Amino acid sequence: MIKKKFALIVIILLIQSCAFKPLYQKSNFYHPYKIHIVVKSKDRYENNVSFIKDTLNQRINKKNSKNSSLRLVVSLNRNVFGMGINKDLSSDARMIKIELNYKFSDKKGKLIDGSISGSASFNYTTNNYANIVSVEDTSEKLLKSLSNDIADIILTKSFKREVRP
């Protein structure tokens, strides 16, 4: 009987004293609170705004979050220009440059702001449908990368003052 109690105490102590801590956590610092995401753009007829908003919502906000005054404002500026490279007589190379300016704030005011940009190239041909598809595909891949970068910055940043949701 004493041996069973002693073995049980030793097992409980071993389990409780385990120093394992996971390197990555599944939830973020703002987990119980929802961050309101606003994306602004001059382009009206493209899905870039909704794509950025959906990508950031998937990365930052979790289901069953409480409403808060945490706010992330992202401004999108996209430029398409020629690179001056002709591959052959029917196609040339173009480049998309996307700049995202972001501002993260709470009740008290601004917590962090900054800008992040990226560029990618695509082939521009005489086929209009292929041009639309290549522009959309290149924009989508670039926006996904930049949105993930912004989410990583927001989720891993430590602030000098206390965050007030």
N, C-alpha and C positions, 0 to 999 in steps of 0.2 A: 504494500500500500504506500509506504513512504517512497519507494523507488518510482512509482507511477506519478506521484505528486511532484517529486523532484524532476523527473523527465518532462512533465507538463510545464513546470516553471521555466526550465531551461529552454524549451521550444518557444514559449511565449517571449522570453527575453531575446532570443535570437531573431525572432520575427520583428519585434519592436525596435531592435537596435540596428536594423539594416540601414546602411547609409546610402542606398540607391536613390538617386533623384533623377528623373528623366531630363535629358538635355533640352528637348523641345516640348512645349506644352501645346495641347490642342486648342485651348481657349486663349483668348487674348486679354490684355489688361482691362479693356473696356467691356468685357463680356456681358455683364448684366444690363448694359446700356446700349441703345441703338444710336449709331452715328448717322445723322441726316446728311445725305450726299447730294450736292447740287453740282451739275455740270453745265457749263456755259460754252456756247460756240457760235460763230458767225454763220457756219454752214447749216442750212435749214433742212435740206432734203436728203441727208445721209444719215445712216444709223450709227455714226460714231459716238454720239452723245449717249444713246441708250446702251451701246456696247460697253462704254467705260463705266457707266453707272451700274450695270449688271455685274461686271467683273469685280468692281470694288465692293458691291453689296455681298457677293459670294465670299470674298476674302475677309471682309471686316465684320459685317453684321451676321449674327447668329439668329436662329429662330427663337421665339419667345423672349425677345429682348424688351427691356423697358424703354419707353420714350425718354429722351433727354434733350438737353440743349447743346450737345456735342454736334459740331457742324464741320463738314469738309466741303470746301468750295473748290472746284477744279475748272480751270479755263483752258479751252482747247484752241490751238492755233495751228492750222495745217497749210503747208505750202507744197505745190507740185511744180517742179521746174526741170528743164532739159539738162542733160549732162554733156551734150555735145558729142556723143559717141554714136556713130552710125555702124550698126552691125552688118547691115546689107542695104540694098536699095529700098526695102519695104519696112524696115524696123529701125528704131533707135532706142536709146536708153533714157529713162526719166527717173527722177528721184523724188521721194516724198520726205519732207521734214515735218515732224510733229513736235510741238512744244506744249507741255502741260504745266501750267502754273497752278499751285495748290496752296490753300490756306486752311489750317485746322484750328478751330477755336472752341471755347466753352463759354459758360456764363460770364466769366470774368474778362475774357478777351482772347486775343490771339495767342495760341500756343506755339505754332510753328508755321512757317511759310517757305516757299522756295519754288524752283522750277526744275523740270527734268525734260530732256529732249532726246530724240532719236531720229535716225534717218534710215531709209531703205530704198533700194532701186528696183525697177521693174522694166520690162520690155514694152514698148509702145509701137503698135503696128497699124496697118491700114484697116484692120477689122475692129469696128466700133464695139461689138459685144466683148471681144477678147480684151480690149482696153478697159472697159468697165469692170470686168471680172478681175483683171490683174491689179487695178487700183484698189478695189474693195478688199481683195485678199492681202495685199501688202499693207494696207491701212489696218486691217483687223489684227494681223500678226504683230505689227508695231504697237498698236494700242494695247493689246493684251500684255505685252512685255512691259510697257510703261506703267500700266495700271497695277500690275503686280509689284513693280518697284515702289510705287507710291504707297501701296498697302503695306509693304515691308517697312518702309520708312515710318509710317504712322504707328504700326503695331510694335516696333522695337525701340522707338524713341523714348528716352527718359527726359522728363521735364524738370526745370529748376523749381517750379512751384507746383502746388497741389492742383490736380485736375478736378474741376467742379462740374459734374454732369448735371 
